[in-house]
Amino acid sequence: MIINGANLSMLYKGFKTSFQKGLDEAPSQWSVVATRVTSTTREEEYGWLGKFPQLREWIGDRVIQNMKAHSYSIKNKTFEGTVSVDRDDIEDDNIGLYAPLFEEMGRSTKAFDDQLVWGLLKQGWTGKCYDGQAFFDAEHPVLNEAGKEVSVANTDGGNGTPWFLIDDTRALKPLILQERKKFQFVAKDEAKDENVFMRKEYVYGVDGRRNVGFGFWQFAWGSRQELTPESYALARKSLMEMKGDYGRPLGLRPTKLIVPPGLEGKSLKILNNDLAAGGETNEWKGTAQAVVVPWLA
């Protein structure tokens, strides 16, 4: 192949097509547990997290609900992936071998959001959320009906393999995927570029800006207890009884039981079997959908 502008442009388009193919075909699961939020600056403030205003009968003047403002922000990070193509491979028309490489780059780019989101969920017992507590914690501060601060849990602890029960029907899911700049496929393939001149390498890469953070802890239950019908029942009951400040019921509806591959069998028995272990009717059949996430392995 003669290396000129037209052929390099054709080469770029071919590599980008392979990249896009991988991007389009790669599976993704992060949206089960996270909401994508578009970012317009270096760092976004989420001081409104934790505010659950409730309605009241209008008697006399309006009552302004002065809820606690929280200091919680997510700072965007820049991520990149880069590969090089040797000039000799281009001159020898040996570029067919690179198509799978760029397709895999596309798949890797698509999977990166999963890597971020599920990685954060696994850190839920140590990572801080908007109220200063760990996302999964037994002492989240909430105001009761009398306006007194009490502790509320969204975990039952344990030391085993983590599993999660969530309500994914709300406008804001338990986690936040903050996107500042979509991943873009770019090239440095001009003769005057240092990589071409000094090392006869044509460089192609992808870069974008984003980060993840914790949303409403009330919308998720995390457990490291053994996954059994009893522990599932506790998680389900606890989520449905969850309240916001001043005793306002949140009306949560557990919809997804999220597990790593090692708990797939147990989750399916709880949610899909007609009969329980003792032969009686399985009361939990169909109460949620099992979501098996390889990123949680």
Solvent accessible surface area in square Angstrom, and as a share of the most:
residue,aa,sasa,rsa
1,M,58,0.26
2,I,132,0.67
3,I,50,0.25
4,N,65,0.33
5,G,57,0.55
6,A,78,0.61
7,N,34,0.17
8,L,20,0.10
9,S,53,0.34
10,M,107,0.48
11,L,6,0.03
12,Y,54,0.21
13,K,130,0.55
14,G,38,0.36
15,F,9,0.04
16,K,86,0.36
17,T,92,0.53
18,S,18,0.12
19,F,7,0.03
20,Q,74,0.33
21,K,95,0.40
22,G,0,0.00
23,L,43,0.21
24,D,94,0.49
25,E,97,0.43
26,A,7,0.05
27,P,100,0.63
28,S,46,0.30
29,Q,49,0.22
30,W,26,0.09
31,S,56,0.36
32,V,27,0.15
33,V,0,0.00
34,A,2,0.02
35,T,29,0.17
36,R,102,0.37
37,V,41,0.24
38,T,104,0.61
39,S,3,0.02
40,T,107,0.62
41,T,62,0.36
42,R,160,0.59
43,E,71,0.32
44,E,34,0.15
45,E,117,0.53
46,Y,7,0.02
47,G,24,0.23
48,W,121,0.43
49,L,0,0.00
50,G,10,0.10
51,K,81,0.34
52,F,15,0.06
53,P,87,0.55
54,Q,60,0.27
55,L,179,0.89
56,R,115,0.42
57,E,130,0.58
58,W,155,0.55
59,I,117,0.59
60,G,61,0.58
61,D,125,0.65
62,R,174,0.64
63,V,88,0.50
64,I,139,0.70
65,Q,69,0.31
66,N,133,0.68
67,M,29,0.13
68,K,142,0.60
69,A,78,0.61
70,H,30,0.14
71,S,107,0.69
72,Y,31,0.12
73,S,41,0.26
74,I,7,0.03
75,K,112,0.48
76,N,13,0.07
77,K,114,0.48
78,T,92,0.54
79,F,46,0.19
80,E,123,0.55
81,G,25,0.24
82,T,80,0.46
83,V,33,0.19
84,S,48,0.31
85,V,0,0.00
86,D,46,0.24
87,R,85,0.31
88,D,64,0.33
89,D,36,0.18
90,I,0,0.00
91,E,80,0.36
92,D,105,0.55
93,D,92,0.48
94,N,62,0.32
95,I,36,0.18
96,G,58,0.55
97,L,133,0.66
98,Y,32,0.12
99,A,41,0.32
100,P,88,0.55
101,L,74,0.37
102,F,0,0.00
103,E,44,0.20
104,E,99,0.44
105,M,20,0.09
106,G,0,0.00
107,R,83,0.30
108,S,67,0.43
109,T,12,0.07
110,K,61,0.26
111,A,20,0.15
112,F,39,0.16
113,D,12,0.06
114,D,1,0.01
115,Q,94,0.42
116,L,31,0.15
117,V,0,0.00
118,W,0,0.00
119,G,21,0.20
120,L,23,0.11
121,L,0,0.00
122,K,89,0.38
123,Q,101,0.45
124,G,0,0.00
125,W,34,0.12
126,T,105,0.61
127,G,18,0.17
128,K,127,0.54
129,C,4,0.03
130,Y,14,0.05
131,D,24,0.13
132,G,45,0.43
133,Q,53,0.24
134,A,10,0.07
135,F,0,0.00
136,F,4,0.02
137,D,29,0.15
138,A,59,0.46
139,E,108,0.48
140,H,0,0.00
141,P,44,0.28
142,V,10,0.06
143,L,49,0.24
144,N,40,0.20
145,E,118,0.53
146,A,94,0.73
147,G,32,0.31
148,K,140,0.59
149,E,109,0.49
150,V,56,0.32
151,S,74,0.48
152,V,38,0.22
153,A,36,0.28
154,N,0,0.00
155,T,14,0.08
156,D,38,0.20
157,G,24,0.23
158,G,23,0.22
159,N,155,0.80
160,G,42,0.40
161,T,68,0.40
162,P,41,0.26
163,W,0,0.00
164,F,2,0.01
165,L,0,0.00
166,I,0,0.00
167,D,1,0.01
168,D,26,0.14
169,T,69,0.40
170,R,66,0.24
171,A,104,0.80
172,L,20,0.10
173,K,40,0.17
174,P,0,0.00
175,L,0,0.00
176,I,0,0.00
177,L,0,0.00
178,Q,0,0.00
179,E,16,0.07
180,R,84,0.31
181,K,73,0.31
182,K,133,0.56
183,F,41,0.17
184,Q,94,0.42
185,F,14,0.06
186,V,70,0.40
187,A,34,0.27
188,K,105,0.45
189,D,24,0.13
190,E,91,0.41
191,A,82,0.63
192,K,167,0.71
193,D,27,0.14
194,E,115,0.51
195,N,8,0.04
196,V,7,0.04
197,F,159,0.66
198,M,126,0.56
199,R,124,0.45
200,K,68,0.29
201,E,53,0.24
202,Y,8,0.03
203,V,27,0.16
204,Y,0,0.00
205,G,7,0.06
206,V,9,0.05
207,D,35,0.18
208,G,0,0.00
209,R,64,0.23
210,R,4,0.02
211,N,22,0.12
212,V,21,0.12
213,G,3,0.03
214,F,5,0.02
215,G,0,0.00
216,F,17,0.07
217,W,2,0.01
218,Q,6,0.03
219,F,6,0.03
220,A,0,0.00
221,W,9,0.03
222,G,0,0.00
223,S,0,0.00
224,R,73,0.27
225,Q,74,0.33
226,E,114,0.51
227,L,5,0.02
228,T,34,0.20
229,P,60,0.38
230,E,125,0.56
231,S,14,0.09
232,Y,0,0.00
233,A,26,0.20
234,L,82,0.41
235,A,0,0.00
236,R,33,0.12
237,K,111,0.47
238,S,24,0.15
239,L,0,0.00
240,M,91,0.40
241,E,100,0.45
242,M,8,0.04
243,K,87,0.37
244,G,1,0.01
245,D,25,0.13
246,Y,81,0.31
247,G,13,0.13
248,R,67,0.24
249,P,95,0.60
250,L,7,0.04
251,G,60,0.57
252,L,8,0.04
253,R,139,0.51
254,P,2,0.01
255,T,20,0.12
256,K,33,0.14
257,L,0,0.00
258,I,0,0.00
259,V,0,0.00
260,P,6,0.04
261,P,59,0.37
262,G,71,0.68
263,L,18,0.09
264,E,74,0.33
265,G,43,0.42
266,K,81,0.34
267,S,0,0.00
268,L,68,0.34
269,K,131,0.55
270,I,9,0.05
271,L,3,0.01
272,N,86,0.44
273,N,64,0.33
274,D,90,0.47
275,L,103,0.51
276,A,32,0.25
277,A,120,0.93
278,G,67,0.65
279,G,46,0.45
280,E,100,0.45
281,T,108,0.63
282,N,14,0.07
283,E,126,0.57
284,W,53,0.19
285,K,102,0.43
286,G,63,0.60
287,T,36,0.21
288,A,16,0.12
289,Q,105,0.47
290,A,24,0.18
291,V,13,0.07
292,V,38,0.22
293,V,0,0.00
294,P,85,0.54
295,W,98,0.34
296,L,14,0.07
297,A,98,0.76
